[in-house]
Amino acid sequence: MDRRAFLGTLASGLVAAPLASAVEPVRIGILSPLAAPIQSSVLTAFRERLAELSYVDGQNLAIE
């Protein structure tokens, strides 16, 4: 394989990698030591901060 073909393959792989990862949402799991779910005020604040960072539940984020 010559140098130009190798560099072309490498460059196309680097360009395609972010496109492939943008399709699947980021998954976040929340663990709570209590039997009851996490307090709604804490979860609301957590989601608001994620929204400030451009993560929206159901679009590019999945909170489980």
KELO-79404 format. One record per residue: residue in three letters; residue number from 1; z, y, x of N, C-alpha, C in turn. Coordinates in Angstrom, 3 decimals. Layout:
+--------+------+----------+----------+----------+----------+----------+----------+----------+----------+----------+
| koltor | zaza |     n.c3 |     n.c2 |     n.c1 |    ca.c3 |    ca.c2 |    ca.c1 |     c.c3 |     c.c2 |     c.c1 |
+--------+------+----------+----------+----------+----------+----------+----------+----------+----------+----------+
|    ALA |  NUM |        Z |        Y |        X |        Z |        Y |        X |        Z |        Y |        X |
...
+--------+------+----------+----------+----------+----------+----------+----------+----------+----------+----------+
***
This chain:
+--------+------+----------+----------+----------+----------+----------+----------+----------+----------+----------+
| koltor | zaza |     n.c3 |     n.c2 |     n.c1 |    ca.c3 |    ca.c2 |    ca.c1 |     c.c3 |     c.c2 |     c.c1 |
+--------+------+----------+----------+----------+----------+----------+----------+----------+----------+----------+
|    MET |    1 |    0.000 |   -1.174 |    0.858 |    0.000 |    0.000 |    0.000 |    0.000 |    1.234 |    0.902 |
|    ASP |    2 |   -0.906 |    2.133 |    0.623 |   -0.940 |    3.326 |    1.456 |    0.110 |    4.342 |    1.017 |
|    ARG |    3 |    0.285 |    5.327 |    1.826 |    1.363 |    6.298 |    1.628 |    1.194 |    7.093 |    0.340 |
|    ARG |    4 |   -0.008 |    7.501 |    0.014 |   -0.235 |    8.303 |   -1.197 |    0.060 |    7.505 |   -2.466 |
|    ALA |    5 |   -0.330 |    6.257 |   -2.506 |   -0.051 |    5.422 |   -3.676 |    1.449 |    5.217 |   -3.840 |
|    PHE |    6 |    2.132 |    4.993 |   -2.717 |    3.582 |    4.818 |   -2.766 |    4.271 |    6.086 |   -3.273 |
|    LEU |    7 |    3.905 |    7.236 |   -2.745 |    4.519 |    8.498 |   -3.174 |    4.192 |    8.813 |   -4.628 |
|    GLY |    8 |    2.985 |    8.486 |   -5.066 |    2.616 |    8.702 |   -6.462 |    3.425 |    7.829 |   -7.403 |
|    THR |    9 |    3.617 |    6.575 |   -7.033 |    4.434 |    5.665 |   -7.844 |    5.877 |    6.133 |   -7.881 |
|    LEU |   10 |    6.396 |    6.548 |   -6.742 |    7.765 |    7.024 |   -6.664 |    7.959 |    8.286 |   -7.504 |
|    ALA |   11 |    7.039 |    9.217 |   -7.403 |    7.146 |   10.464 |   -8.163 |    7.053 |   10.222 |   -9.663 |
|    SER |   12 |    6.166 |    9.337 |  -10.093 |    6.041 |    9.080 |  -11.528 |    7.287 |    8.373 |  -12.059 |
|    GLY |   13 |    7.909 |    7.536 |  -11.264 |    9.157 |    6.895 |  -11.671 |   10.291 |    7.887 |  -11.800 |
|    LEU |   14 |   10.353 |    8.857 |  -10.906 |   11.400 |    9.874 |  -10.974 |   11.216 |   10.810 |  -12.167 |
|    VAL |   15 |    9.970 |   11.068 |  -12.527 |    9.698 |   11.927 |  -13.681 |    9.995 |   11.187 |  -14.977 |
|    ALA |   16 |    9.688 |    9.901 |  -15.048 |    9.856 |    9.130 |  -16.273 |   11.315 |    8.741 |  -16.528 |
|    ALA |   17 |   12.152 |    8.659 |  -15.500 |   13.539 |    8.217 |  -15.661 |   14.340 |    9.121 |  -16.596 |
|    PRO |   18 |   14.301 |   10.446 |  -16.462 |   15.058 |   11.275 |  -17.408 |   14.515 |   11.192 |  -18.835 |
|    LEU |   19 |   13.237 |   10.969 |  -18.994 |   12.663 |   10.863 |  -20.333 |   13.150 |    9.605 |  -21.032 |
|    ALA |   20 |   13.280 |    8.523 |  -20.313 |   13.744 |    7.279 |  -20.904 |   15.210 |    7.358 |  -21.287 |
|    SER |   21 |   16.020 |    8.034 |  -20.487 |   17.443 |    8.118 |  -20.790 |   17.734 |    9.131 |  -21.893 |
|    ALA |   22 |   16.837 |   10.049 |  -22.154 |   17.059 |   11.053 |  -23.189 |   16.904 |   10.475 |  -24.589 |
|    VAL |   23 |   16.284 |    9.324 |  -24.711 |   16.039 |    8.729 |  -26.020 |   17.321 |    8.160 |  -26.615 |
|    GLU |   24 |   18.137 |    7.515 |  -25.812 |   19.343 |    6.873 |  -26.314 |   20.525 |    7.840 |  -26.262 |
|    PRO |   25 |   21.307 |    7.919 |  -27.340 |   22.441 |    8.851 |  -27.345 |   23.560 |    8.397 |  -26.413 |
|    VAL |   26 |   24.342 |    9.350 |  -25.988 |   25.526 |    9.069 |  -25.190 |   26.572 |    8.467 |  -26.118 |
|    ARG |   27 |   27.195 |    7.373 |  -25.705 |   28.214 |    6.716 |  -26.529 |   29.584 |    6.973 |  -25.922 |
|    ILE |   28 |   30.508 |    7.411 |  -26.782 |   31.878 |    7.660 |  -26.369 |   32.791 |    6.837 |  -27.256 |
|    GLY |   29 |   33.660 |    6.078 |  -26.639 |   34.645 |    5.306 |  -27.381 |   36.005 |    5.949 |  -27.230 |
|    ILE |   30 |   36.735 |    6.069 |  -28.308 |   38.067 |    6.673 |  -28.274 |   39.084 |    5.576 |  -28.543 |
|    LEU |   31 |   40.009 |    5.406 |  -27.606 |   41.068 |    4.420 |  -27.746 |   42.365 |    5.148 |  -28.066 |
|    SER |   32 |   43.110 |    4.617 |  -29.001 |   44.380 |    5.211 |  -29.391 |   45.480 |    4.155 |  -29.279 |
|    PRO |   33 |   46.624 |    4.501 |  -28.680 |   47.695 |    3.520 |  -28.562 |   48.386 |    3.239 |  -29.893 |
|    LEU |   34 |   48.154 |    4.055 |  -30.868 |   48.771 |    3.893 |  -32.171 |   47.864 |    3.088 |  -33.090 |
|    ALA |   35 |   48.465 |    2.479 |  -34.095 |   47.668 |    1.732 |  -35.073 |   46.845 |    2.681 |  -35.939 |
|    ALA |   36 |   47.379 |    3.882 |  -36.167 |   46.671 |    4.873 |  -36.979 |   45.555 |    5.514 |  -36.148 |
|    PRO |   37 |   44.505 |    5.977 |  -36.789 |   43.431 |    6.662 |  -36.061 |   43.941 |    7.938 |  -35.401 |
|    ILE |   38 |   43.190 |    8.417 |  -34.450 |   43.549 |    9.646 |  -33.744 |   43.647 |   10.803 |  -34.740 |
|    GLN |   39 |   44.543 |   11.749 |  -34.463 |   44.750 |   12.872 |  -35.384 |   43.455 |   13.644 |  -35.577 |
|    SER |   40 |   43.220 |   14.058 |  -36.799 |   41.961 |   14.737 |  -37.115 |   41.825 |   16.061 |  -36.369 |
|    SER |   41 |   42.943 |   16.769 |  -36.106 |   42.854 |   18.042 |  -35.393 |   42.408 |   17.831 |  -33.949 |
|    VAL |   42 |   42.879 |   16.747 |  -33.337 |   42.471 |   16.441 |  -31.964 |   41.000 |   16.056 |  -31.931 |
|    LEU |   43 |   40.589 |   15.231 |  -32.872 |   39.188 |   14.811 |  -32.925 |   38.263 |   15.984 |  -33.230 |
|    THR |   44 |   38.697 |   16.888 |  -34.096 |   37.899 |   18.079 |  -34.415 |   37.722 |   18.956 |  -33.185 |
|    ALA |   45 |   38.801 |   19.177 |  -32.446 |   38.719 |   19.989 |  -31.226 |   37.820 |   19.325 |  -30.187 |
|    PHE |   46 |   37.916 |   17.999 |  -30.092 |   37.073 |   17.243 |  -29.159 |   35.603 |   17.401 |  -29.513 |
|    ARG |   47 |   35.276 |   17.271 |  -30.793 |   33.872 |   17.420 |  -31.226 |   33.370 |   18.851 |  -31.039 |
|    GLU |   48 |   34.227 |   19.840 |  -31.273 |   33.816 |   21.236 |  -31.076 |   33.481 |   21.503 |  -29.614 |
|    ARG |   49 |   34.305 |   20.971 |  -28.718 |   34.032 |   21.172 |  -27.284 |   32.740 |   20.466 |  -26.873 |
|    LEU |   50 |   32.519 |   19.274 |  -27.394 |   31.274 |   18.577 |  -27.097 |   30.068 |   19.353 |  -27.633 |
|    ALA |   51 |   30.222 |   19.991 |  -28.803 |   29.131 |   20.797 |  -29.367 |   28.840 |   21.996 |  -28.470 |
|    GLU |   52 |   29.893 |   22.576 |  -27.871 |   29.686 |   23.687 |  -26.929 |   28.885 |   23.234 |  -25.715 |
|    LEU |   53 |   28.999 |   21.953 |  -25.379 |   28.267 |   21.390 |  -24.246 |   26.932 |   20.773 |  -24.669 |
|    SER |   54 |   26.489 |   21.073 |  -25.890 |   25.205 |   20.635 |  -26.456 |   25.163 |   19.153 |  -26.806 |
|    TYR |   55 |   26.317 |   18.569 |  -27.114 |   26.373 |   17.190 |  -27.606 |   26.757 |   17.228 |  -29.066 |
|    VAL |   56 |   25.869 |   16.718 |  -29.940 |   26.108 |   16.735 |  -31.377 |   26.148 |   15.297 |  -31.871 |
|    ASP |   57 |   27.233 |   14.951 |  -32.566 |   27.402 |   13.594 |  -33.071 |   26.276 |   13.263 |  -34.044 |
|    GLY |   58 |   25.605 |   12.167 |  -33.806 |   24.494 |   11.738 |  -34.647 |   23.144 |   12.130 |  -34.101 |
|    GLN |   59 |   23.081 |   13.100 |  -33.189 |   21.813 |   13.498 |  -32.604 |   21.668 |   12.936 |  -31.200 |
|    ASN |   60 |   22.523 |   13.371 |  -30.288 |   22.464 |   12.880 |  -28.918 |   23.815 |   12.317 |  -28.463 |
|    LEU |   61 |   24.675 |   12.014 |  -29.448 |   26.019 |   11.524 |  -29.155 |   26.443 |   10.554 |  -30.243 |
|    ALA |   62 |   27.125 |    9.495 |  -29.845 |   27.689 |    8.544 |  -30.811 |   29.153 |    8.333 |  -30.453 |
|    ILE |   63 |   30.051 |    8.741 |  -31.341 |   31.480 |    8.559 |  -31.130 |   31.899 |    7.323 |  -31.875 |
|    GLU |   64 |   32.487 |    6.390 |  -31.156 |   32.911 |    5.130 |  -31.764 |   34.409 |    4.979 |  -31.648 |
+--------+------+----------+----------+----------+----------+----------+----------+----------+----------+----------+
***
